[in-house]
Amino acid sequence: MSTTLQKKPNVIVIIADQWSTKMADGSGDEGKLNTPGIDRLAEEGIRYEQSYSSYPLCCPARASLFTGLMPHNHGLIDNEEIIEHVTGEFPTTENFLAQTETMGEVFEKAGYDTGFFGKEHAAGYGWKGIEDFGSMTCSRGGYLAEGSVFDPIFTKDALDFIKRDRDNPFYMTLSFINPHDICKTLGGPVGGKNISDAIFFCRDDDEKYLRGQDRKPLPDNFTDRFISGMIKHEDYMYKELEELDENYWQQFISTYGLLIENTDWFIELVLETLKAQGLEEDTIVLFTADHGEMMGSHRLIAKTVFYEESVKTPMIIRYPSAVNPGKVDDNNIVSTIDIMPTLLDLCGLEVPKQIDGSSFKASMTDNAMTHEETFCESYFARMFRFKQYKYVESHVYGEDYQILIDLEKDPNETKNVFNQPGYEQVSDYASTRMKEWLKQEGIGLEFNAKNLKSKSLETAE
């Protein structure tokens, strides 16, 4: 092994699925869940309070993480199984996806040992450049109890990988299914159910949460109706929600909390293993999620929308050799697409020039302001996040919407202040900036897998 390669740090990327920062963000604040794993990671590293998903849905966000590209550029504009269902073709670089160098490929070429353990669900982008897949590969949503069953296997494989004797540094992804078990199943004999329907836990106030605590409360904005244009209100996920009583919602939220706490325990095992192996100082550990979970806010569930509960993600990085412990960054607005360039930058590796994301390394090492804004996408809307504002343009059932939310004055996101008195100037700025970005990227407000055109057909023409 060369002297140059010897100096390179190990890299561990830990991904949770559908993790709400409203429930647990590493702050250890009162009212949050008991998460000693990510709390420790934050205490020993840096925590970003303004981190957002490039597209709050599994596959598009995960593909962005491993490519540094926005979904409209990497091509995975919906979940891989939906694209296959609609087009009849599983998405690959041969038909719909971009030919681009992935994070795994960059690390592999740099001489790193590479491993991927857990849920990929990114049409193969996460597996490129990977040598070790552990006991099993997994690339699907994960429903009802799959995370609870498979995440222990993924974790054991990851721990074994860390403990292995090696000459090279390593790059490893540990990707959990949970807390995605809370997501509604799509069909079959248990269609519409989730893990809270399958276990006896917190069904009423007499059944306590963990540690004898009361069941988890409803969110503050539970009774606040959603803003028009923020959701596709006729979506199948929302049709049954009005019939659910508050008792069921508390059962749902409490079970979701249980899934998060169980997942955090696996993260703690990783940190303890690094310590036992003497690898803490020379290993970068990054924890994030593909997206959040609405968990009853505005009486909504799941993701795909631009409310904070859905689109905000945890972003915690520990690297003792370069980052002072206990830092909190609440200024930089970072995104999924920025993870790849940041990790490569920290390792002194060249960042591919064609990617959309950019490194926020300087915000860790020099307290620099590196990211003043970010854009996010969904299948029916676009979001522009800047200063204390969130601006959304959407197309919902034939209607176009412009939504401006002042997160500083309205953290529960209850009012659209677009062009309201006092907000005329910021409204004009936001709509102009969105127009510029959409033109620059050559996209509109919607994605539809039906409109995907296979490269093979284009070549034939």
PENOR-V317700 format. One record per backbone hydrogen bond with DSSP energy under -1.0 kcal/mol. NH is the residue of the N-H (numbers start at 0). CO is the residue of the C=O. E is the energy in kcal/mol with one decimal. If there is no record, write none. Layout:
# PENOR-V317700
NH/CO/E
NH/CO/E
This chain:
# PENOR-V317700
5/1/-2.0
6/2/-1.1
7/4/-1.2
9/281/-2.8
10/169/-3.0
11/283/-3.0
12/171/-2.9
13/285/-3.4
14/173/-2.4
15/287/-2.2
16/177/-1.5
18/290/-1.4
22/19/-1.0
23/19/-1.7
31/28/-1.9
32/22/-2.4
34/32/-1.1
38/34/-2.1
39/35/-1.9
40/36/-2.0
41/37/-2.3
42/38/-2.4
43/39/-1.9
45/316/-2.8
46/326/-2.3
47/314/-2.8
48/328/-2.6
51/333/-2.2
52/310/-3.0
56/54/-3.3
60/56/-2.1
61/57/-2.6
62/58/-2.6
63/59/-1.6
64/60/-2.0
65/61/-1.9
66/62/-1.1
67/63/-2.9
72/69/-1.8
73/69/-2.2
74/70/-2.3
76/74/-1.6
82/78/-2.2
83/79/-2.2
84/80/-2.0
85/81/-2.6
86/82/-2.8
87/83/-2.2
95/91/-1.0
96/91/-2.9
97/73/-1.9
102/65/-2.4
105/101/-2.0
106/102/-2.2
107/103/-2.3
108/104/-2.4
109/105/-1.4
110/107/-1.7
111/106/-2.3
112/168/-2.7
114/170/-2.1
115/131/-2.6
116/172/-2.9
118/174/-2.3
119/137/-3.1
124/121/-1.9
129/126/-1.9
131/113/-1.6
144/142/-2.8
145/142/-1.7
148/144/-1.6
149/145/-3.2
150/146/-2.2
153/149/-2.2
154/150/-2.5
155/151/-2.2
156/152/-2.3
157/153/-2.1
158/154/-2.6
159/155/-2.4
160/156/-1.9
161/157/-2.2
162/158/-2.0
170/112/-2.9
171/10/-2.8
172/114/-2.0
173/12/-2.8
174/116/-2.6
175/14/-2.8
179/176/-1.5
181/178/-1.7
182/179/-2.8
184/192/-2.7
190/187/-1.6
191/184/-2.1
192/189/-1.9
194/180/-1.7
196/193/-1.8
197/194/-1.1
200/198/-1.2
206/203/-1.5
208/212/-3.0
212/209/-1.9
221/218/-1.9
229/226/-2.3
232/230/-1.1
234/231/-2.3
237/234/-1.4
243/240/-1.5
248/244/-1.8
249/245/-2.1
250/246/-1.8
251/247/-2.8
252/248/-2.8
253/249/-2.4
254/250/-2.2
255/251/-2.1
256/252/-2.1
257/253/-1.9
258/254/-2.0
259/255/-1.9
260/256/-2.5
261/257/-2.3
262/258/-2.1
263/259/-2.5
264/260/-1.4
266/262/-1.5
267/263/-2.3
268/264/-1.7
269/265/-1.7
270/266/-2.0
271/267/-2.5
272/268/-2.1
273/269/-2.3
274/270/-2.0
275/271/-2.5
276/272/-1.9
277/274/-1.3
278/273/-2.8
282/279/-1.2
283/9/-3.1
284/317/-2.5
285/11/-2.8
286/315/-2.8
287/13/-2.3
289/15/-1.4
291/309/-3.5
292/308/-1.6
293/301/-2.3
295/299/-2.8
296/293/-2.5
297/220/-1.9
298/295/-2.5
299/296/-1.3
303/55/-2.0
309/306/-1.4
310/306/-2.6
311/307/-2.0
312/50/-2.6
315/286/-2.1
316/45/-2.5
317/284/-2.6
321/318/-2.4
322/318/-3.0
326/44/-1.8
328/46/-2.8
332/370/-2.9
333/49/-2.0
335/51/-1.4
337/334/-1.7
338/335/-1.5
341/337/-1.6
342/338/-2.5
343/339/-2.3
344/340/-2.1
345/341/-2.4
346/342/-1.4
347/344/-1.3
348/343/-2.9
355/67/-1.6
356/67/-2.2
363/360/-1.6
364/360/-2.2
365/361/-2.3
367/361/-1.9
373/384/-1.7
375/382/-2.3
376/53/-2.7
377/380/-1.9
381/392/-2.5
382/375/-2.7
383/390/-3.1
384/373/-2.8
385/388/-1.9
388/385/-3.1
389/404/-1.9
390/383/-2.7
391/402/-2.9
392/381/-2.2
393/400/-1.8
394/379/-2.5
395/398/-2.8
398/395/-1.8
400/393/-2.6
402/391/-2.9
404/389/-2.6
406/387/-2.1
406/404/-1.0
409/405/-2.6
412/409/-2.0
416/403/-2.9
419/416/-2.2
422/419/-2.8
426/422/-2.1
427/423/-2.2
428/424/-2.3
429/425/-2.6
430/426/-2.4
431/427/-2.1
432/428/-2.7
433/429/-2.3
434/430/-2.1
435/431/-2.3
436/432/-2.3
437/433/-2.8
438/434/-2.0
439/435/-2.6
440/436/-2.5
441/437/-1.2
442/437/-1.8
446/378/-1.9
450/447/-2.2
451/448/-1.5
454/94/-1.8
457/453/-1.8
458/454/-2.5
459/455/-1.8
460/456/-1.9
